[in-house]
Structures are given as C-alpha cells and as structure tokens.
C-alpha cells in the first residue's frame, strides 16, 4: 500500500514565512494615535444605521496597507470582543 507522508517542515516553513510577512505589514497603534488621523472620516459614519457596533474608544488598532488584490487601500483592525475591521479606499484626497 502506498502511503503519502507530508514532511511537516515543507508545510510549516511557507506558513511561517507568510505569517512573518503579514505581521511586518501591520503597524500597531493605540486608539487616538496621530497615525489614525487620515482615517478620521470613519467616525462620521452612522454605524448603527448599518447594523454595526460602535468602534472602540480605547485599545490597540493594527493599520494595514494596500491589499495585494486591490480590494482596499488601507484596513484598520480593532481588537476586542467583538473585533472590528474597517476597510478604506483612497479617492485621491482622503480615505
């Protein structure tokens, strides 16, 4: 009987490299940090109207740059329970 055995290192190494790459593309800041200023328009949105919970007023936010697939120009990852993810498009003047 033929047996297919996958070498764990062949699977682990690419996944580890992907995880390191992803972490390197995220900048961690605290809510209220000046790095979030370009995304201030998100507070103008009536989140309740669309069924979304309010954004946290404290805690950590991860700032992610442009998606490789072109789906968004920036994304903010708010920690907490529930966690929240907000995607942005750049219109040439603002997000």
Beta strands, then each sheet from edge to edge (+ up, - down):
strand 1: 26-30
strand 2: 60-64
strand 3: 74-78
strand 4: 84-88
sheet 1: 1+ 2- 3+ 4-
end
